[in-house]
Structure formats: structure tokens, C-alpha cells
Amino acid sequence: MLLRLPDRWFFGGLLIAAVLMIALAAVWPQGIGARSPAPFGHAVIIPDYVKVDEKKAKARKDILRAARAARERASGGIQAPDALPAEKSR
């Protein structure tokens, strides 16, 4: 037996659910973004794995910068062209 639900109750319930979800999304913390308002607010703590990834990215940039500087010194100040896309994948 199917339960018959009037359209006004069904769509009224959907409206209330939508409003509640929007209100919750407005105050719920969103990752490492800005701090949320009072009931959900907390200090932002950056996880260790993010810090490690940032250190790896910085080290990679430093290595590339040093390699580029060495390439320029070796070429007598003439900028050597970067590798072609086909060479980078090797």
C-alpha cells in the first residue's frame, strides 16, 4: 500500500530541508578556509601532510631555480631554452 502524501506537505518539507541545508552550509567549517562563526568556529590548524607537501614544493622550486642559474652560468649568460614538452616526460 502506497502512502499518499499531499503535495503541499512534500514540497513544504523540501523547502524547509533546503533552507536548513543552506543555513548549515553558511556556518559549517569549510576545510582550511576562513574561520566559521560562533557555534562551529575553531582555530585553523594546518595538517602535517600539507606542511610536508609545501616543503617538498619549495625544495623542488629551489632545485629548478638553481639548475636554471647553473645553466645560464654555463652558457655565458645566454638563456638556454627550456626542455621541449616531449623531453620533460622522460
C-alpha positions in Angstrom: 0.0 0.0 0.0 1.4 3.4 -1.0 1.2 6.2 1.4 -0.3 9.3 -0.2 1.3 12.5 0.8 -0.2 15.8 -0.2 1.9 17.9 -2.5 1.8 20.8 -0.1 3.4 18.7 2.7 6.0 17.2 0.4 7.2 20.4 -1.2 6.8 22.3 2.1 9.1 19.7 3.7 11.6 20.1 0.8 11.6 23.8 1.2 12.3 23.6 4.9 15.1 21.0 4.3 16.7 23.2 1.6 16.6 26.3 3.9 18.2 24.2 6.8 20.9 22.9 4.5 21.8 26.4 3.2 21.9 27.7 6.8 24.1 24.9 7.9 26.4 25.4 4.9 26.8 29.1 5.8 28.2 28.3 9.3 29.9 24.9 8.9 33.7 25.0 8.6 35.0 24.6 5.0 38.4 22.9 5.2 41.4 25.2 5.8 39.5 28.3 4.7 38.3 31.2 6.8 37.2 30.7 10.4 33.5 29.9 10.8 31.1 31.8 13.1 30.5 31.2 16.8 28.9 27.7 17.2 31.3 26.0 14.8 34.3 28.4 14.9 37.7 27.0 15.7 41.3 27.9 15.2 42.7 26.8 11.8 45.3 24.1 12.2 47.2 23.1 9.1 47.7 19.4 9.0 51.3 18.0 8.9 50.8 16.4 5.5 50.0 19.8 4.0 53.2 21.3 5.6 55.3 18.4 4.2 53.8 19.0 0.7 54.6 22.7 0.9 58.2 21.9 1.9 58.6 19.5 -1.0 57.2 22.0 -3.5 59.5 24.7 -2.1 62.5 22.4 -2.4 61.5 21.4 -5.9 61.3 25.1 -6.9 64.7 25.8 -5.3 66.3 22.9 -7.2 64.8 24.1 -10.5 65.9 27.7 -9.8 69.5 26.5 -9.0 69.6 24.4 -12.2 68.4 27.3 -14.3 71.0 29.6 -12.8 73.8 26.9 -13.4 72.6 26.6 -17.0 72.8 30.3 -17.5 76.3 30.5 -16.0 77.4 27.6 -18.2 76.1 29.3 -21.3 77.8 32.6 -20.6 74.7 34.5 -19.6 72.7 33.4 -22.7 69.5 31.8 -21.6 69.3 28.2 -22.6 65.8 27.2 -23.8 63.7 25.0 -21.5 63.3 21.4 -22.5 60.6 20.6 -25.0 57.4 19.0 -23.7 58.5 15.6 -25.2 61.8 15.8 -23.3 60.1 16.7 -20.0 58.1 13.4 -19.8 61.3 11.3 -19.9 
